[in-house]
């Protein structure tokens, strides 16, 4: 965990103990339908363009993880989702300044994802998960996702 520097040297002036800043939470959605998961190709920045991720983004102050995920899916994919269970571990990002939390999700109604902020979208079954180049932060989630997809009645 990253310790913030301050004028008091990172110590609480009253107790003298070190203060640690909580990492910023980034949420991702493993949207599952018919035994497949939605993968999204990054359009930018250039150093990760073409790599694949789960859609999502930063949790804003006052938002829960679920509320942020619903908002991010609407902004990035123009879909409504219901948020399910956590999937995989917290994945440290940015030298511990942020943490990625991924949740399962399902599309609501007959919504169909559109790549508003991504260059491409693909639905991947359990045998197709390694057919794309995942961002490093998403790889542990892919590993946790495989048994879930393999156990899906639609897989």
N, C-alpha and C positions, 0 to 999 in steps of 0.2 A: 504494500500500500504506500502511496506517495505521501510524504509528509510535507505540508505547506510551510514555506518560510514566512516569517512575519517580523515585525520590528522587535518582538520579544523572543526572537530566535526559535519560533515554533513551539514555545512553551506557554501554557496557561499562566498568566501573571498571578492569579490567586493561588492555584494549587502547585505551580512549578512543574506540573506533568506535561509531557509532550501531547500536542493536539494533532490528530490526524484528520485530514479532509476525507469525507466519504467520496468514493468514486462516482462520477456521473454515470447514470444508467442509460444504456442504449438497448432498445428492445427490437426483437426480430420475430417474424411470423413464419412458422412452418405451416403453410396453408395446404391442407390435405384434402384431396377429392378423388374418389374412385381408385384408391390405393396408390396415388401418386402425390408428390409434393411439388409445389411451385418454386422454381429457381429463377432468379432474375440476374441478367448480365449488367454489370456496372457500365454506365456511359462515361463517367468521369470520377475522379480526376484521372489524367492520362496514365499515371503509374499503375492503376488498377482497372482501367477500362478493359472490358471483355472478360473480366473475372466474374465469377458467379457468387451470389449471396442470397440470403433470405431477406425479404423486404422489411423495412422498419426504420427506426431512427431514434433520436434522443427523446428521453422523457423530460418534459418541461416542468418547471416548478409548479407544485400543486396537483400534478397529474399522477394517477396510478399507472402502473405498467400497462394494464389492460386498456385504459382510456387512451394512452399514448399510442398503443398498437392499433387500435381502431382508427384513430386520427391519421396515423402514418399510412395505413393501407388505403384509406380513402384518398389521401394526397398523392401517393405514388402509383396506385393501381386503379383508382376509381371504383373500388369495391367496398362493400360492407362485410365485416367478418364478426364471428363470435369467437372469443378467445377461450382457449382450453387450458390444459395443464402445462407446467414448465417442462421443458425438454432439454436434457443435458445439463452440464455444469455452467456456472458463471464463467465467462471467458474474459480474462483481463485484456484490456485494450490500452493503447497509448501509454505504455510504461506504467500501468496501474492507475492512470488518471480516470479511466472509464472502465465499465464492465458491460459485456454483452449478455443479455438474458433472452433466450428464445422460448416462445410458447407455441403450442399447437394452435391452429386456427381453422375455421371452416367458413366457406363463403355463405352468405345469406341470400335467400331468394335465388334468382337466376343471374346474379351478377357474374360478369366475366372480366377477369383482369385485363387491363390495357397497360402497355409500357409507357407511362407518362414521364417517368424519370430514368428508365432503363433502356438499353439498346435492344434487348431481346428477353423473351420469357419462354420457359419450357416447363412442361409437366414431366417429372422424372419418377419412374417406378424404382423399386429397390435394386434391380439389376442395372439401372442407368445412372445411379448416383455418382459413379466415378467417370461418367462420360463428359463432364465439364470440369473446368479448373476453378475450384472453390477458393474464396478468400481464406487466408490462414485462420482467421477468427471463426469462420463457419465450419471448418473441418471437424472439430470435436462434436458439433451438433449433428453433422451428417452421420457420424459414427453412432450417435445415440438414436438417430431417426431410423436407421436401417431395420432394426428389429420391429419397430412400430409398423413400418410399411409392410414388412414381410408377414406380420401377423394380421394385417388388414383383410377382412373378408372379400374386399374388392381387388386385392393384389393379384 
